[in-house]
Structures are given as C-alpha cells and as structure tokens.
Amino acid sequence: MLKVTETAREVVDLWAYADLVIGSDFGDAVDWNWQVVHIYESSDGKFQHIGIPVPHDETYLTVIVDIPGKKILGHVFLDLRTRPSSRSDE
C-alpha cells in the first residue's frame, strides 16, 4: 500500500457511506472532528483504504474502495493498539 493522502483523487461519495457507519456506531460522538487523515492505495491502483479516526485511541474507521469499480466494498475498524497474538505451537 502506498500513502497517497495528499494526491488521492475522490472516487466515491465517501461521506454518504461513512455518515451511516458513524451514526450507527458513534451516534453519541457528534462533537468529534470527523475527517479523513490517511489514504492508501494498492500498488496496482485497484483499491483505496481511507482512514478516519474514531473516538477511541489509535482506532480508525477504514473504508475500502474499489477504484476501477468506483464503489465502496465495506469497512473495518482498525485498532492500531492491537497486536497479533503469538502462537506457542510454532
């Protein structure tokens, strides 16, 4: 993934989608400063991951966009504080 926050072009109406997620999951955070802070694109130019901080430390609403299809594929909540657990059987 390549960071393209400063140069990314708008592919879809992000806020029509993000506002629904935010209202559903963070309806009590009306005073939060909702804004895009990170945009990454796959090296082949097919996907964007758009990061919007949420009112939890180091957590982002990450919206995944299909660039050629000009559609939103879905979203995940990315918690950067979470570390993969180590497996003891390796």
Backbone as XML, in Angstrom:
<?xml version="1.0"?>
<chain id="A" units="angstrom">
  <residue number="1" name="MET">
    <atom name="N" x="0.846" y="-1.175" z="0.000"/>
    <atom name="CA" x="0.000" y="0.000" z="0.000"/>
    <atom name="C" x="0.892" y="1.239" z="0.000"/>
  </residue>
  <residue number="2" name="LEU">
    <atom name="N" x="0.489" y="2.209" z="-0.782"/>
    <atom name="CA" x="1.236" y="3.452" z="-0.913"/>
    <atom name="C" x="0.421" y="4.592" z="-0.312"/>
  </residue>
  <residue number="3" name="LYS">
    <atom name="N" x="1.058" y="5.405" z="0.518"/>
    <atom name="CA" x="0.352" y="6.542" z="1.114"/>
    <atom name="C" x="0.150" y="7.612" z="0.049"/>
  </residue>
  <residue number="4" name="VAL">
    <atom name="N" x="-1.102" y="7.972" z="-0.208"/>
    <atom name="CA" x="-1.437" y="8.947" z="-1.243"/>
    <atom name="C" x="-2.375" y="10.027" z="-0.688"/>
  </residue>
  <residue number="5" name="THR">
    <atom name="N" x="-2.318" y="10.252" z="0.599"/>
    <atom name="CA" x="-3.236" y="11.174" z="1.253"/>
    <atom name="C" x="-3.286" y="12.533" z="0.563"/>
  </residue>
  <residue number="6" name="GLU">
    <atom name="N" x="-2.136" y="13.043" z="0.198"/>
    <atom name="CA" x="-2.082" y="14.384" z="-0.399"/>
    <atom name="C" x="-2.462" y="14.407" z="-1.878"/>
  </residue>
  <residue number="7" name="THR">
    <atom name="N" x="-2.373" y="13.273" z="-2.573"/>
    <atom name="CA" x="-2.576" y="13.265" z="-4.023"/>
    <atom name="C" x="-3.774" y="12.442" z="-4.493"/>
  </residue>
  <residue number="8" name="ALA">
    <atom name="N" x="-4.455" y="11.757" z="-3.582"/>
    <atom name="CA" x="-5.551" y="10.864" z="-3.980"/>
    <atom name="C" x="-6.693" y="11.645" z="-4.603"/>
  </residue>
  <residue number="9" name="ARG">
    <atom name="N" x="-7.317" y="11.014" z="-5.566"/>
    <atom name="CA" x="-8.498" y="11.614" z="-6.178"/>
    <atom name="C" x="-9.741" y="10.983" z="-5.561"/>
  </residue>
  <residue number="10" name="GLU">
    <atom name="N" x="-10.803" y="11.751" z="-5.488"/>
    <atom name="CA" x="-12.059" y="11.236" z="-4.937"/>
    <atom name="C" x="-12.701" y="10.296" z="-5.942"/>
  </residue>
  <residue number="11" name="VAL">
    <atom name="N" x="-12.979" y="9.086" z="-5.511"/>
    <atom name="CA" x="-13.521" y="8.061" z="-6.394"/>
    <atom name="C" x="-15.012" y="7.848" z="-6.140"/>
  </residue>
  <residue number="12" name="VAL">
    <atom name="N" x="-15.411" y="7.941" z="-4.875"/>
    <atom name="CA" x="-16.800" y="7.688" z="-4.472"/>
    <atom name="C" x="-17.249" y="8.782" z="-3.504"/>
  </residue>
  <residue number="13" name="ASP">
    <atom name="N" x="-18.535" y="8.802" z="-3.220"/>
    <atom name="CA" x="-19.070" y="9.710" z="-2.208"/>
    <atom name="C" x="-18.846" y="9.051" z="-0.845"/>
  </residue>
  <residue number="14" name="LEU">
    <atom name="N" x="-17.675" y="9.276" z="-0.272"/>
    <atom name="CA" x="-17.268" y="8.641" z="0.974"/>
    <atom name="C" x="-18.231" y="8.951" z="2.113"/>
  </residue>
  <residue number="15" name="TRP">
    <atom name="N" x="-18.616" y="10.202" z="2.265"/>
    <atom name="CA" x="-19.383" y="10.606" z="3.441"/>
    <atom name="C" x="-20.810" y="10.086" z="3.430"/>
  </residue>
  <residue number="16" name="ALA">
    <atom name="N" x="-21.381" y="9.805" z="2.275"/>
    <atom name="CA" x="-22.708" y="9.181" z="2.241"/>
    <atom name="C" x="-22.649" y="7.823" z="2.946"/>
  </residue>
  <residue number="17" name="TYR">
    <atom name="N" x="-21.550" y="7.113" z="2.768"/>
    <atom name="CA" x="-21.351" y="5.808" z="3.414"/>
    <atom name="C" x="-20.879" y="5.983" z="4.856"/>
  </residue>
  <residue number="18" name="ALA">
    <atom name="N" x="-19.838" y="6.771" z="5.051"/>
    <atom name="CA" x="-19.230" y="6.915" z="6.374"/>
    <atom name="C" x="-20.206" y="7.496" z="7.384"/>
  </residue>
  <residue number="19" name="ASP">
    <atom name="N" x="-21.047" y="8.426" z="6.974"/>
    <atom name="CA" x="-22.013" y="9.014" z="7.898"/>
    <atom name="C" x="-22.973" y="7.964" z="8.457"/>
  </residue>
  <residue number="20" name="LEU">
    <atom name="N" x="-23.347" y="6.986" z="7.638"/>
    <atom name="CA" x="-24.224" y="5.910" z="8.118"/>
    <atom name="C" x="-23.521" y="5.059" z="9.173"/>
  </residue>
  <residue number="21" name="VAL">
    <atom name="N" x="-22.266" y="4.713" z="8.920"/>
    <atom name="CA" x="-21.493" y="3.913" z="9.877"/>
    <atom name="C" x="-21.280" y="4.703" z="11.164"/>
  </residue>
  <residue number="22" name="ILE">
    <atom name="N" x="-20.886" y="5.946" z="11.022"/>
    <atom name="CA" x="-20.631" y="6.797" z="12.187"/>
    <atom name="C" x="-21.906" y="6.962" z="13.014"/>
  </residue>
  <residue number="23" name="GLY">
    <atom name="N" x="-23.025" y="7.215" z="12.357"/>
    <atom name="CA" x="-24.288" y="7.369" z="13.075"/>
    <atom name="C" x="-24.697" y="6.107" z="13.802"/>
  </residue>
  <residue number="24" name="SER">
    <atom name="N" x="-24.425" y="4.965" z="13.191"/>
    <atom name="CA" x="-24.775" y="3.684" z="13.794"/>
    <atom name="C" x="-23.867" y="3.323" z="14.969"/>
  </residue>
  <residue number="25" name="ASP">
    <atom name="N" x="-22.561" y="3.523" z="14.804"/>
    <atom name="CA" x="-21.600" y="3.081" z="15.811"/>
    <atom name="C" x="-21.130" y="4.167" z="16.770"/>
  </residue>
  <residue number="26" name="PHE">
    <atom name="N" x="-21.262" y="5.421" z="16.376"/>
    <atom name="CA" x="-20.740" y="6.529" z="17.192"/>
    <atom name="C" x="-21.736" y="7.681" z="17.264"/>
  </residue>
  <residue number="27" name="GLY">
    <atom name="N" x="-23.003" y="7.371" z="17.328"/>
    <atom name="CA" x="-24.050" y="8.387" z="17.341"/>
    <atom name="C" x="-23.924" y="9.395" z="18.462"/>
  </residue>
  <residue number="28" name="ASP">
    <atom name="N" x="-23.262" y="9.002" z="19.546"/>
    <atom name="CA" x="-23.106" y="9.915" z="20.680"/>
    <atom name="C" x="-21.869" y="10.803" z="20.547"/>
  </residue>
  <residue number="29" name="ALA">
    <atom name="N" x="-21.141" y="10.685" z="19.450"/>
    <atom name="CA" x="-19.908" y="11.462" z="19.259"/>
    <atom name="C" x="-20.106" y="12.573" z="18.240"/>
  </residue>
  <residue number="30" name="VAL">
    <atom name="N" x="-21.171" y="13.330" z="18.392"/>
    <atom name="CA" x="-21.488" y="14.383" z="17.419"/>
    <atom name="C" x="-20.446" y="15.499" z="17.407"/>
  </residue>
  <residue number="31" name="ASP">
    <atom name="N" x="-19.757" y="15.702" z="18.520"/>
    <atom name="CA" x="-18.750" y="16.765" z="18.587"/>
    <atom name="C" x="-17.378" y="16.330" z="18.087"/>
  </residue>
  <residue number="32" name="TRP">
    <atom name="N" x="-17.225" y="15.082" z="17.726"/>
    <atom name="CA" x="-15.946" y="14.566" z="17.246"/>
    <atom name="C" x="-15.599" y="15.206" z="15.904"/>
  </residue>
  <residue number="33" name="ASN">
    <atom name="N" x="-14.330" y="15.452" z="15.660"/>
    <atom name="CA" x="-13.875" y="16.055" z="14.404"/>
    <atom name="C" x="-13.686" y="14.958" z="13.351"/>
  </residue>
  <residue number="34" name="TRP">
    <atom name="N" x="-14.756" y="14.619" z="12.656"/>
    <atom name="CA" x="-14.725" y="13.546" z="11.660"/>
    <atom name="C" x="-14.045" y="14.055" z="10.400"/>
  </residue>
  <residue number="35" name="GLN">
    <atom name="N" x="-12.908" y="13.450" z="10.061"/>
    <atom name="CA" x="-12.187" y="13.839" z="8.850"/>
    <atom name="C" x="-11.268" y="12.708" z="8.400"/>
  </residue>
  <residue number="36" name="VAL">
    <atom name="N" x="-10.991" y="12.693" z="7.123"/>
    <atom name="CA" x="-10.041" y="11.721" z="6.564"/>
    <atom name="C" x="-8.637" y="12.183" z="6.916"/>
  </residue>
  <residue number="37" name="VAL">
    <atom name="N" x="-7.822" y="11.280" z="7.459"/>
    <atom name="CA" x="-6.443" y="11.645" z="7.776"/>
    <atom name="C" x="-5.425" y="10.798" z="7.016"/>
  </residue>
  <residue number="38" name="HIS">
    <atom name="N" x="-5.866" y="9.649" z="6.503"/>
    <atom name="CA" x="-4.950" y="8.786" z="5.747"/>
    <atom name="C" x="-5.683" y="8.179" z="4.557"/>
  </residue>
  <residue number="39" name="ILE">
    <atom name="N" x="-4.998" y="8.161" z="3.430"/>
    <atom name="CA" x="-5.493" y="7.418" z="2.270"/>
    <atom name="C" x="-4.319" y="6.621" z="1.717"/>
  </residue>
  <residue number="40" name="TYR">
    <atom name="N" x="-4.545" y="5.321" z="1.571"/>
    <atom name="CA" x="-3.537" y="4.442" z="0.986"/>
    <atom name="C" x="-4.147" y="3.774" z="-0.241"/>
  </residue>
  <residue number="41" name="GLU">
    <atom name="N" x="-3.311" y="3.569" z="-1.268"/>
    <atom name="CA" x="-3.746" y="2.852" z="-2.464"/>
    <atom name="C" x="-2.860" y="1.645" z="-2.676"/>
  </residue>
  <residue number="42" name="SER">
    <atom name="N" x="-3.463" y="0.590" z="-3.202"/>
    <atom name="CA" x="-2.673" y="-0.587" z="-3.549"/>
    <atom name="C" x="-1.740" y="-0.211" z="-4.695"/>
  </residue>
  <residue number="43" name="SER">
    <atom name="N" x="-0.621" y="-0.883" z="-4.764"/>
    <atom name="CA" x="0.386" y="-0.539" z="-5.784"/>
    <atom name="C" x="-0.137" y="-0.732" z="-7.204"/>
  </residue>
  <residue number="44" name="ASP">
    <atom name="N" x="-1.159" y="-1.571" z="-7.380"/>
    <atom name="CA" x="-1.729" y="-1.765" z="-8.711"/>
    <atom name="C" x="-2.844" y="-0.763" z="-9.019"/>
  </residue>
  <residue number="45" name="GLY">
    <atom name="N" x="-3.126" y="0.135" z="-8.069"/>
    <atom name="CA" x="-4.128" y="1.178" z="-8.290"/>
    <atom name="C" x="-5.566" y="0.709" z="-8.249"/>
  </residue>
  <residue number="46" name="LYS">
    <atom name="N" x="-5.812" y="-0.479" z="-7.692"/>
    <atom name="CA" x="-7.173" y="-1.021" z="-7.688"/>
    <atom name="C" x="-7.978" y="-0.691" z="-6.437"/>
  </residue>
  <residue number="47" name="PHE">
    <atom name="N" x="-7.299" y="-0.435" z="-5.325"/>
    <atom name="CA" x="-8.019" y="-0.238" z="-4.073"/>
    <atom name="C" x="-7.487" y="0.950" z="-3.294"/>
  </residue>
  <residue number="48" name="GLN">
    <atom name="N" x="-8.393" y="1.621" z="-2.584"/>
    <atom name="CA" x="-8.028" y="2.651" z="-1.616"/>
    <atom name="C" x="-8.490" y="2.186" z="-0.241"/>
  </residue>
  <residue number="49" name="HIS">
    <atom name="N" x="-7.681" y="2.494" z="0.754"/>
    <atom name="CA" x="-8.075" y="2.334" z="2.152"/>
    <atom name="C" x="-8.071" y="3.738" z="2.736"/>
  </residue>
  <residue number="50" name="ILE">
    <atom name="N" x="-9.237" y="4.202" z="3.157"/>
    <atom name="CA" x="-9.402" y="5.568" z="3.638"/>
    <atom name="C" x="-9.577" y="5.528" z="5.154"/>
  </residue>
  <residue number="51" name="GLY">
    <atom name="N" x="-8.678" y="6.193" z="5.884"/>
    <atom name="CA" x="-8.677" y="6.148" z="7.340"/>
    <atom name="C" x="-9.270" y="7.387" z="7.979"/>
  </residue>
  <residue number="52" name="ILE">
    <atom name="N" x="-10.288" y="7.163" z="8.808"/>
    <atom name="CA" x="-10.955" y="8.231" z="9.553"/>
    <atom name="C" x="-10.831" y="7.892" z="11.037"/>
  </residue>
  <residue number="53" name="PRO">
    <atom name="N" x="-10.127" y="8.707" z="11.830"/>
    <atom name="CA" x="-10.014" y="8.402" z="13.261"/>
    <atom name="C" x="-11.379" y="8.419" z="13.941"/>
  </residue>
  <residue number="54" name="VAL">
    <atom name="N" x="-11.565" y="7.505" z="14.873"/>
    <atom name="CA" x="-12.789" y="7.449" z="15.672"/>
    <atom name="C" x="-12.446" y="7.798" z="17.119"/>
  </residue>
  <residue number="55" name="PRO">
    <atom name="N" x="-13.458" y="8.056" z="17.957"/>
    <atom name="CA" x="-13.174" y="8.493" z="19.330"/>
    <atom name="C" x="-12.669" y="7.385" z="20.261"/>
  </residue>
  <residue number="56" name="HIS">
    <atom name="N" x="-11.733" y="6.600" z="19.795"/>
    <atom name="CA" x="-11.026" y="5.597" z="20.596"/>
    <atom name="C" x="-9.561" y="5.715" z="20.218"/>
  </residue>
  <residue number="57" name="ASP">
    <atom name="N" x="-8.666" y="5.684" z="21.180"/>
    <atom name="CA" x="-7.240" y="5.853" z="20.902"/>
    <atom name="C" x="-6.746" y="4.910" z="19.812"/>
  </residue>
  <residue number="58" name="GLU">
    <atom name="N" x="-6.080" y="5.496" z="18.830"/>
    <atom name="CA" x="-5.414" y="4.745" z="17.766"/>
    <atom name="C" x="-6.342" y="3.799" z="17.000"/>
  </residue>
  <residue number="59" name="THR">
    <atom name="N" x="-7.602" y="4.183" z="16.848"/>
    <atom name="CA" x="-8.556" y="3.366" z="16.103"/>
    <atom name="C" x="-9.124" y="4.187" z="14.955"/>
  </residue>
  <residue number="60" name="TYR">
    <atom name="N" x="-9.260" y="3.528" z="13.805"/>
    <atom name="CA" x="-9.720" y="4.196" z="12.589"/>
    <atom name="C" x="-10.865" y="3.432" z="11.957"/>
  </residue>
  <residue number="61" name="LEU">
    <atom name="N" x="-11.840" y="4.172" z="11.462"/>
    <atom name="CA" x="-12.814" y="3.612" z="10.538"/>
    <atom name="C" x="-12.078" y="3.587" z="9.207"/>
  </residue>
  <residue number="62" name="THR">
    <atom name="N" x="-11.846" y="2.409" z="8.686"/>
    <atom name="CA" x="-11.124" y="2.272" z="7.424"/>
    <atom name="C" x="-12.101" y="1.793" z="6.358"/>
  </residue>
  <residue number="63" name="VAL">
    <atom name="N" x="-12.350" y="2.643" z="5.379"/>
    <atom name="CA" x="-13.284" y="2.349" z="4.301"/>
    <atom name="C" x="-12.476" y="1.855" z="3.105"/>
  </residue>
  <residue number="64" name="ILE">
    <atom name="N" x="-12.903" y="0.720" z="2.544"/>
    <atom name="CA" x="-12.194" y="0.112" z="1.413"/>
    <atom name="C" x="-12.969" y="0.416" z="0.136"/>
  </residue>
  <residue number="65" name="VAL">
    <atom name="N" x="-12.258" y="0.996" z="-0.844"/>
    <atom name="CA" x="-12.869" y="1.436" z="-2.093"/>
    <atom name="C" x="-12.272" y="0.665" z="-3.263"/>
  </residue>
  <residue number="66" name="ASP">
    <atom name="N" x="-13.137" y="0.182" z="-4.137"/>
    <atom name="CA" x="-12.746" y="-0.428" z="-5.409"/>
    <atom name="C" x="-12.636" y="0.731" z="-6.401"/>
  </residue>
  <residue number="67" name="ILE">
    <atom name="N" x="-11.401" y="1.090" z="-6.766"/>
    <atom name="CA" x="-11.186" y="2.264" z="-7.616"/>
    <atom name="C" x="-11.761" y="2.069" z="-9.017"/>
  </residue>
  <residue number="68" name="PRO">
    <atom name="N" x="-11.407" y="0.967" z="-9.740"/>
    <atom name="CA" x="-11.964" y="0.822" z="-11.099"/>
    <atom name="C" x="-13.493" y="0.700" z="-11.101"/>
  </residue>
  <residue number="69" name="GLY">
    <atom name="N" x="-14.046" y="0.024" z="-10.082"/>
    <atom name="CA" x="-15.496" y="-0.154" z="-9.999"/>
    <atom name="C" x="-16.221" y="1.044" z="-9.426"/>
  </residue>
  <residue number="70" name="LYS">
    <atom name="N" x="-15.447" y="2.007" z="-8.893"/>
    <atom name="CA" x="-15.998" y="3.225" z="-8.294"/>
    <atom name="C" x="-17.099" y="2.895" z="-7.288"/>
  </residue>
  <residue number="71" name="LYS">
    <atom name="N" x="-16.752" y="1.967" z="-6.351"/>
    <atom name="CA" x="-17.726" y="1.606" z="-5.327"/>
    <atom name="C" x="-17.016" y="1.270" z="-4.022"/>
  </residue>
  <residue number="72" name="ILE">
    <atom name="N" x="-17.741" y="1.423" z="-2.944"/>
    <atom name="CA" x="-17.234" y="1.074" z="-1.622"/>
    <atom name="C" x="-17.497" y="-0.403" z="-1.388"/>
  </residue>
  <residue number="73" name="LEU">
    <atom name="N" x="-16.457" y="-1.116" z="-0.980"/>
    <atom name="CA" x="-16.582" y="-2.545" z="-0.728"/>
    <atom name="C" x="-17.005" y="-2.840" z="0.705"/>
  </residue>
  <residue number="74" name="GLY">
    <atom name="N" x="-16.694" y="-1.932" z="1.616"/>
    <atom name="CA" x="-17.050" y="-2.142" z="3.013"/>
    <atom name="C" x="-16.108" y="-1.361" z="3.906"/>
  </residue>
  <residue number="75" name="HIS">
    <atom name="N" x="-16.074" y="-1.758" z="5.174"/>
    <atom name="CA" x="-15.222" y="-1.058" z="6.127"/>
    <atom name="C" x="-14.778" y="-2.010" z="7.236"/>
  </residue>
  <residue number="76" name="VAL">
    <atom name="N" x="-13.758" y="-1.614" z="7.940"/>
    <atom name="CA" x="-13.290" y="-2.291" z="9.145"/>
    <atom name="C" x="-12.918" y="-1.215" z="10.150"/>
  </residue>
  <residue number="77" name="PHE">
    <atom name="N" x="-12.890" y="-1.602" z="11.416"/>
    <atom name="CA" x="-12.342" y="-0.732" z="12.436"/>
    <atom name="C" x="-10.944" y="-1.232" z="12.723"/>
  </residue>
  <residue number="78" name="LEU">
    <atom name="N" x="-9.972" y="-0.417" z="12.420"/>
    <atom name="CA" x="-8.564" y="-0.782" z="12.575"/>
    <atom name="C" x="-8.056" y="-0.211" z="13.889"/>
  </residue>
  <residue number="79" name="ASP">
    <atom name="N" x="-7.755" y="-1.095" z="14.847"/>
    <atom name="CA" x="-7.228" y="-0.690" z="16.151"/>
    <atom name="C" x="-5.729" y="-0.926" z="16.125"/>
  </residue>
  <residue number="80" name="LEU">
    <atom name="N" x="-4.963" y="0.142" z="16.042"/>
    <atom name="CA" x="-3.512" y="0.024" z="15.929"/>
    <atom name="C" x="-2.851" y="-0.378" z="17.240"/>
  </residue>
  <residue number="81" name="ARG">
    <atom name="N" x="-3.595" y="-0.385" z="18.326"/>
    <atom name="CA" x="-3.039" y="-0.832" z="19.603"/>
    <atom name="C" x="-3.046" y="-2.343" z="19.709"/>
  </residue>
  <residue number="82" name="THR">
    <atom name="N" x="-3.859" y="-3.003" z="18.908"/>
    <atom name="CA" x="-3.973" y="-4.451" z="18.958"/>
    <atom name="C" x="-2.796" y="-5.085" z="18.239"/>
  </residue>
  <residue number="83" name="ARG">
    <atom name="N" x="-2.149" y="-5.982" z="18.898"/>
    <atom name="CA" x="-1.018" y="-6.697" z="18.318"/>
    <atom name="C" x="-1.447" y="-8.135" z="18.062"/>
  </residue>
  <residue number="84" name="PRO">
    <atom name="N" x="-0.977" y="-8.705" z="16.975"/>
    <atom name="CA" x="-1.300" y="-10.124" z="16.740"/>
    <atom name="C" x="-0.766" y="-10.963" z="17.892"/>
  </residue>
  <residue number="85" name="SER">
    <atom name="N" x="-1.561" y="-11.946" z="18.291"/>
    <atom name="CA" x="-1.090" y="-12.809" z="19.368"/>
    <atom name="C" x="-0.050" y="-13.768" z="18.830"/>
  </residue>
  <residue number="86" name="SER">
    <atom name="N" x="0.926" y="-14.094" z="19.666"/>
    <atom name="CA" x="1.944" y="-15.045" z="19.250"/>
    <atom name="C" x="1.423" y="-16.448" z="19.536"/>
  </residue>
  <residue number="87" name="ARG">
    <atom name="N" x="1.800" y="-17.364" z="18.685"/>
    <atom name="CA" x="1.357" y="-18.744" z="18.851"/>
    <atom name="C" x="2.460" y="-19.527" z="19.514"/>
  </residue>
  <residue number="88" name="SER">
    <atom name="N" x="2.107" y="-20.295" z="20.499"/>
    <atom name="CA" x="3.104" y="-21.065" z="21.226"/>
    <atom name="C" x="3.439" y="-22.371" z="20.538"/>
  </residue>
  <residue number="89" name="ASP">
    <atom name="N" x="2.658" y="-22.757" z="19.511"/>
    <atom name="CA" x="2.922" y="-24.042" z="18.852"/>
    <atom name="C" x="3.766" y="-23.887" z="17.591"/>
  </residue>
  <residue number="90" name="GLU">
    <atom name="N" x="4.368" y="-22.737" z="17.379"/>
    <atom name="CA" x="5.203" y="-22.543" z="16.183"/>
    <atom name="C" x="6.642" y="-22.850" z="16.479"/>
  </residue>
</chain>
